[in-house]
Amino acid sequence: MFHRRALTRALIAAPALLALTTTALATAGPASAATGTRATPHLTARAATLELQAPAQTRPMTDDCYAGWSSALCGYGTVSLTLTGFSAFGGVPSCDPEDPGYSDSCEEPVASLVETTGTKVDVVVKCAGKVLPRVATVPVVTEPSHLVGPADVTGFTRVDADSARVRVAFTLPTPSAIGVCGNRATQLLSASVRNVTVGWAGAEGTSVPAGTYRLPGAHRVRL
């Protein structure tokens, strides 16, 4: 898949990150009604942070930004969050033999972040030979990448028996994905990310429910 190759190549060549942090709280399950009924157990996303890296080449941008070590870096974002609520589903096993929660299968995922749609990137670009800038909104996908950190809830990402810290990433759109300049060179004037959406699913054989979390607000990419 194109965006998966772009993400992998971009992250391999990554310089130091420009970090934008958002602390947030969200739930993936229904709230209990005011009737005294018990809420269905679900996972909660806490302490979410977003790190944004601008494309290395913006004047003009290039579709080749991911093609090898010597090329310009594609812009990308990394989302880190803590999933909590696993105690209701047997807990996150520990890989420490001295821990009461130790399990021989601690390396096996209890749940994982998964490929998820919903994130949008708003860009303002200038097309070569044109006077007025153009505006576009491009949907992107958040997805696991071993280059930014683990997306699986295991004993290695465990914070405690109830929670784990995991990560996913997404790439910023290339000129062809933006698609407003045709064959003309595309100069990136500004970019911001909104509706950043992360999804997860329980591992096969577990009762951990699937869910999603959306970071609030819009987040500007510093060019």
VEXFI-104375 format. One record per residue (C-alpha): z, y, x; residue number from 1. Coordinates in nm, 4 decimals. Each point is the difference from the previous one (the first is absolute). Layout:
REM residues N
z: Z y: Y x: X i: NUM $
...
//
This chain:
REM residues 223
z: 0.0000 y: 0.0000 x: 0.0000 i: 1 $
z: -0.1002 y: 0.3431 x: 0.1404 i: 2 $
z: 0.3290 y: 0.1834 x: -0.0559 i: 3 $
z: 0.1958 y: -0.2881 x: 0.1547 i: 4 $
z: -0.2137 y: 0.0135 x: 0.3175 i: 5 $
z: 0.0329 y: 0.3787 x: 0.0077 i: 6 $
z: 0.3784 y: -0.0210 x: -0.0319 i: 7 $
z: 0.0337 y: -0.2573 x: 0.2775 i: 8 $
z: -0.2193 y: 0.1887 x: 0.2481 i: 9 $
z: 0.1593 y: 0.3357 x: -0.0826 i: 10 $
z: 0.3531 y: -0.1239 x: 0.0580 i: 11 $
z: -0.0876 y: -0.1710 x: 0.3280 i: 12 $
z: -0.1119 y: 0.3333 x: 0.1423 i: 13 $
z: 0.2811 y: 0.2045 x: -0.1549 i: 14 $
z: 0.1712 y: 0.2879 x: 0.1895 i: 15 $
z: 0.3488 y: 0.1228 x: -0.0847 i: 16 $
z: 0.0598 y: 0.0316 x: -0.3725 i: 17 $
z: 0.0455 y: 0.3222 x: -0.1920 i: 18 $
z: 0.2861 y: -0.0931 x: -0.2316 i: 19 $
z: 0.0624 y: 0.1349 x: -0.3477 i: 20 $
z: 0.3103 y: -0.1547 x: -0.1575 i: 21 $
z: 0.0787 y: -0.0376 x: -0.3675 i: 22 $
z: 0.3245 y: -0.1561 x: -0.1142 i: 23 $
z: -0.0382 y: -0.1479 x: -0.3440 i: 24 $
z: 0.1351 y: -0.2469 x: -0.2530 i: 25 $
z: -0.2032 y: -0.1976 x: -0.2518 i: 26 $
z: 0.0342 y: -0.3118 x: -0.2064 i: 27 $
z: -0.2622 y: -0.2610 x: -0.0756 i: 28 $
z: 0.1540 y: -0.1402 x: -0.3158 i: 29 $
z: 0.0846 y: 0.1321 x: -0.3461 i: 30 $
z: 0.3160 y: 0.2029 x: -0.0491 i: 31 $
z: 0.2604 y: -0.1374 x: -0.2351 i: 32 $
z: -0.0020 y: 0.1562 x: -0.3434 i: 33 $
z: 0.2982 y: 0.1849 x: -0.1385 i: 34 $
z: 0.0766 y: -0.2997 x: -0.2187 i: 35 $
z: 0.2206 y: -0.1795 x: 0.2499 i: 36 $
z: -0.2615 y: -0.2619 x: 0.0917 i: 37 $
z: -0.0099 y: -0.1195 x: 0.3609 i: 38 $
z: -0.2898 y: 0.1243 x: 0.2145 i: 39 $
z: -0.2412 y: -0.2580 x: 0.1403 i: 40 $
z: 0.0628 y: -0.0455 x: 0.3761 i: 41 $
z: -0.2608 y: 0.1756 x: 0.2107 i: 42 $
z: -0.0531 y: 0.1435 x: 0.3468 i: 43 $
z: 0.0584 y: 0.3633 x: 0.0913 i: 44 $
z: -0.1794 y: 0.2040 x: 0.2676 i: 45 $
z: 0.2221 y: 0.2345 x: 0.2019 i: 46 $
z: -0.0255 y: 0.2351 x: 0.2983 i: 47 $
z: -0.3801 y: 0.0107 x: 0.0018 i: 48 $
z: -0.1638 y: 0.1902 x: 0.2859 i: 49 $
z: -0.3630 y: 0.1013 x: 0.0506 i: 50 $
z: -0.1526 y: 0.0591 x: 0.3448 i: 51 $
z: -0.3435 y: 0.1669 x: 0.0076 i: 52 $
z: -0.2439 y: 0.0092 x: 0.2922 i: 53 $
z: -0.3010 y: 0.2334 x: -0.0179 i: 54 $
z: -0.3465 y: -0.1165 x: 0.1075 i: 55 $
z: -0.0653 y: 0.0767 x: 0.3654 i: 56 $
z: -0.3459 y: 0.1358 x: -0.0781 i: 57 $
z: -0.0393 y: 0.2421 x: -0.2909 i: 58 $
z: -0.2735 y: 0.2454 x: 0.1146 i: 59 $
z: -0.1962 y: -0.1926 x: -0.1023 i: 60 $
z: 0.1576 y: -0.3198 x: -0.1267 i: 61 $
z: -0.1582 y: -0.3322 x: 0.0879 i: 62 $
z: -0.0338 y: -0.3375 x: -0.1706 i: 63 $
z: 0.0216 y: -0.1566 x: 0.3460 i: 64 $
z: 0.3604 y: 0.1124 x: 0.0480 i: 65 $
z: 0.1302 y: -0.3582 x: -0.0030 i: 66 $
z: -0.2622 y: -0.1601 x: 0.2263 i: 67 $
z: 0.1792 y: -0.0782 x: 0.3231 i: 68 $
z: 0.2438 y: 0.1481 x: 0.2476 i: 69 $
z: -0.2221 y: 0.2882 x: 0.1126 i: 70 $
z: -0.0767 y: 0.1287 x: -0.3506 i: 71 $
z: 0.1847 y: 0.2648 x: -0.1969 i: 72 $
z: 0.2997 y: -0.1248 x: -0.1957 i: 73 $
z: -0.0174 y: -0.0363 x: -0.3795 i: 74 $
z: 0.2809 y: 0.1745 x: -0.1817 i: 75 $
z: 0.2532 y: -0.2240 x: -0.1708 i: 76 $
z: 0.3407 y: -0.0166 x: -0.1636 i: 77 $
z: 0.2923 y: -0.2375 x: 0.0311 i: 78 $
z: 0.2548 y: -0.0578 x: -0.2766 i: 79 $
z: 0.3412 y: -0.1467 x: 0.0844 i: 80 $
z: 0.2532 y: -0.0906 x: -0.2677 i: 81 $
z: 0.3079 y: -0.2085 x: -0.0657 i: 82 $
z: -0.0235 y: -0.2525 x: -0.2827 i: 83 $
z: 0.3351 y: -0.0830 x: -0.1581 i: 84 $
z: 0.1166 y: -0.2300 x: -0.2772 i: 85 $
z: -0.0602 y: -0.3380 x: 0.1630 i: 86 $
z: 0.3549 y: -0.1163 x: -0.0666 i: 87 $
z: -0.1055 y: -0.0673 x: -0.3588 i: 88 $
z: -0.2624 y: -0.2435 x: 0.1295 i: 89 $
z: 0.1946 y: -0.1914 x: 0.2636 i: 90 $
z: 0.0118 y: 0.2712 x: 0.2678 i: 91 $
z: -0.1890 y: 0.0610 x: 0.3241 i: 92 $
z: 0.0838 y: -0.2826 x: 0.2448 i: 93 $
z: 0.1400 y: 0.0781 x: 0.3442 i: 94 $
z: -0.1387 y: -0.1319 x: 0.3290 i: 95 $
z: 0.3431 y: 0.0348 x: 0.1639 i: 96 $
z: 0.1767 y: -0.3394 x: 0.0119 i: 97 $
z: 0.3339 y: 0.1820 x: -0.0044 i: 98 $
z: -0.0837 y: 0.1766 x: -0.3265 i: 99 $
z: 0.1159 y: -0.1577 x: -0.3292 i: 100 $
z: -0.3495 y: 0.0622 x: -0.1359 i: 101 $
z: -0.1724 y: -0.1976 x: 0.2783 i: 102 $
z: -0.2912 y: -0.2240 x: -0.0980 i: 103 $
z: -0.2338 y: -0.2226 x: 0.2005 i: 104 $
z: -0.2833 y: 0.1471 x: -0.2047 i: 105 $
z: 0.0890 y: 0.3625 x: 0.0754 i: 106 $
z: -0.3510 y: 0.0634 x: 0.1358 i: 107 $
z: -0.1583 y: -0.0836 x: -0.3361 i: 108 $
z: -0.0730 y: 0.3051 x: -0.2209 i: 109 $
z: 0.2078 y: 0.0571 x: -0.3107 i: 110 $
z: -0.2432 y: 0.2720 x: -0.1097 i: 111 $
z: -0.2766 y: 0.2087 x: 0.1564 i: 112 $
z: -0.1626 y: 0.3383 x: -0.0355 i: 113 $
z: -0.3549 y: -0.0510 x: -0.1278 i: 114 $
z: -0.3324 y: 0.1834 x: -0.0155 i: 115 $
z: 0.0408 y: 0.2687 x: -0.2671 i: 116 $
z: -0.2229 y: 0.2661 x: -0.1551 i: 117 $
z: 0.1115 y: 0.3378 x: -0.1349 i: 118 $
z: 0.0265 y: 0.2191 x: 0.3113 i: 119 $
z: -0.2319 y: 0.3036 x: -0.0024 i: 120 $
z: -0.1170 y: 0.2299 x: 0.2789 i: 121 $
z: -0.1114 y: 0.3538 x: -0.0912 i: 122 $
z: -0.2303 y: 0.1583 x: 0.2574 i: 123 $
z: -0.1788 y: 0.3312 x: 0.0506 i: 124 $
z: -0.3087 y: -0.0297 x: 0.2208 i: 125 $
z: -0.2866 y: 0.2190 x: 0.1143 i: 126 $
z: -0.3458 y: -0.1512 x: 0.0108 i: 127 $
z: -0.2311 y: 0.1097 x: 0.2822 i: 128 $
z: -0.2430 y: 0.2668 x: -0.1192 i: 129 $
z: 0.2035 y: 0.0826 x: -0.3095 i: 130 $
z: 0.2044 y: 0.3168 x: -0.0524 i: 131 $
z: 0.2588 y: -0.1134 x: -0.2534 i: 132 $
z: 0.2463 y: -0.2837 x: 0.0646 i: 133 $
z: 0.0077 y: -0.3106 x: -0.2172 i: 134 $
z: 0.3032 y: -0.1711 x: -0.1528 i: 135 $
z: 0.0349 y: -0.3750 x: -0.0558 i: 136 $
z: 0.2670 y: -0.2531 x: -0.0991 i: 137 $
z: -0.0329 y: -0.3445 x: 0.1569 i: 138 $
z: 0.2089 y: -0.3056 x: -0.0979 i: 139 $
z: 0.1357 y: -0.2085 x: 0.2874 i: 140 $
z: 0.1911 y: -0.3275 x: 0.0227 i: 141 $
z: 0.3430 y: -0.0641 x: 0.1509 i: 142 $
z: 0.0074 y: -0.3368 x: 0.1733 i: 143 $
z: 0.2003 y: -0.2039 x: 0.2515 i: 144 $
z: -0.0861 y: 0.0369 x: 0.3685 i: 145 $
z: 0.1804 y: -0.1701 x: 0.2868 i: 146 $
z: -0.0895 y: 0.3068 x: 0.2095 i: 147 $
z: 0.2476 y: 0.2231 x: -0.1879 i: 148 $
z: 0.2735 y: -0.2566 x: -0.0549 i: 149 $
z: 0.0912 y: -0.2942 x: -0.2207 i: 150 $
z: -0.0715 y: 0.0008 x: -0.3726 i: 151 $
z: 0.1858 y: -0.3266 x: -0.0717 i: 152 $
z: 0.3615 y: -0.0217 x: -0.1140 i: 153 $
z: 0.1497 y: -0.2554 x: 0.2401 i: 154 $
z: 0.3044 y: -0.0409 x: 0.2196 i: 155 $
z: -0.1747 y: 0.2205 x: 0.2572 i: 156 $
z: -0.0346 y: 0.2984 x: -0.2351 i: 157 $
z: 0.3371 y: -0.0623 x: -0.1659 i: 158 $
z: 0.2417 y: 0.2929 x: -0.0219 i: 159 $
z: 0.2590 y: -0.2076 x: -0.1822 i: 160 $
z: 0.0003 y: -0.2784 x: -0.2582 i: 161 $
z: -0.1182 y: 0.2422 x: -0.2679 i: 162 $
z: -0.2683 y: 0.2001 x: 0.1832 i: 163 $
z: -0.2776 y: 0.0135 x: 0.2605 i: 164 $
z: -0.2058 y: 0.2745 x: 0.1706 i: 165 $
z: -0.3797 y: -0.0445 x: -0.0190 i: 166 $
z: -0.3208 y: 0.1999 x: 0.0640 i: 167 $
z: -0.3601 y: 0.0419 x: -0.1170 i: 168 $
z: -0.2846 y: 0.2319 x: 0.1013 i: 169 $
z: -0.3184 y: 0.1667 x: -0.1251 i: 170 $
z: -0.2968 y: 0.1759 x: 0.1618 i: 171 $
z: -0.1251 y: 0.3474 x: -0.0842 i: 172 $
z: -0.3588 y: 0.0051 x: -0.1325 i: 173 $
z: -0.2987 y: 0.0325 x: 0.2345 i: 174 $
z: -0.2965 y: 0.2329 x: -0.0761 i: 175 $
z: -0.1962 y: -0.2724 x: -0.1768 i: 176 $
z: 0.3036 y: -0.0829 x: -0.2165 i: 177 $
z: 0.0430 y: 0.3695 x: -0.0878 i: 178 $
z: -0.3691 y: 0.0045 x: -0.0898 i: 179 $
z: -0.0603 y: 0.3683 x: -0.0794 i: 180 $
z: -0.2120 y: 0.1033 x: 0.3005 i: 181 $
z: -0.2675 y: -0.2688 x: -0.0079 i: 182 $
z: -0.1664 y: -0.0207 x: 0.3416 i: 183 $
z: 0.1411 y: 0.3359 x: 0.1106 i: 184 $
z: 0.2859 y: 0.0227 x: 0.2509 i: 185 $
z: 0.3432 y: 0.0169 x: -0.1667 i: 186 $
z: 0.2706 y: 0.2342 x: 0.1279 i: 187 $
z: 0.3521 y: -0.0735 x: -0.1275 i: 188 $
z: 0.1822 y: 0.3218 x: -0.0983 i: 189 $
z: 0.3093 y: -0.1481 x: -0.1657 i: 190 $
z: 0.1385 y: -0.3269 x: -0.1349 i: 191 $
z: 0.3023 y: -0.1020 x: -0.2029 i: 192 $
z: 0.1246 y: -0.3319 x: -0.1345 i: 193 $
z: 0.1569 y: -0.0556 x: -0.3414 i: 194 $
z: 0.0977 y: -0.2852 x: -0.2313 i: 195 $
z: 0.0793 y: -0.2089 x: 0.3081 i: 196 $
z: 0.0494 y: -0.3410 x: -0.1599 i: 197 $
z: 0.1585 y: -0.3100 x: 0.1515 i: 198 $
z: 0.0100 y: -0.3391 x: -0.1692 i: 199 $
z: 0.1819 y: -0.3274 x: 0.0657 i: 200 $
z: 0.0087 y: -0.3551 x: -0.1284 i: 201 $
z: 0.2425 y: -0.2884 x: 0.0310 i: 202 $
z: -0.0910 y: -0.2956 x: 0.2178 i: 203 $
z: -0.1258 y: -0.3160 x: -0.1648 i: 204 $
z: 0.2876 y: -0.2078 x: -0.1300 i: 205 $
z: 0.2380 y: 0.2954 x: -0.0355 i: 206 $
z: 0.1046 y: 0.1907 x: -0.3117 i: 207 $
z: -0.0368 y: 0.3422 x: 0.1681 i: 208 $
z: -0.2020 y: 0.2199 x: -0.2390 i: 209 $
z: -0.2995 y: 0.2103 x: 0.1020 i: 210 $
z: 0.0279 y: 0.3771 x: -0.0134 i: 211 $
z: -0.1352 y: 0.3334 x: 0.1223 i: 212 $
z: 0.1436 y: 0.3222 x: 0.1327 i: 213 $
z: -0.1629 y: 0.3442 x: 0.0173 i: 214 $
z: 0.1120 y: 0.2686 x: 0.2423 i: 215 $
z: 0.0468 y: 0.3343 x: -0.1758 i: 216 $
z: -0.1920 y: 0.3141 x: 0.0907 i: 217 $
z: -0.3056 y: 0.0844 x: 0.2064 i: 218 $
z: 0.0079 y: -0.0299 x: 0.3801 i: 219 $
z: -0.2197 y: 0.2151 x: 0.2190 i: 220 $
z: -0.1730 y: -0.1416 x: 0.3045 i: 221 $
z: 0.0453 y: 0.2431 x: 0.2892 i: 222 $
z: -0.3340 y: 0.0415 x: 0.1700 i: 223 $
//
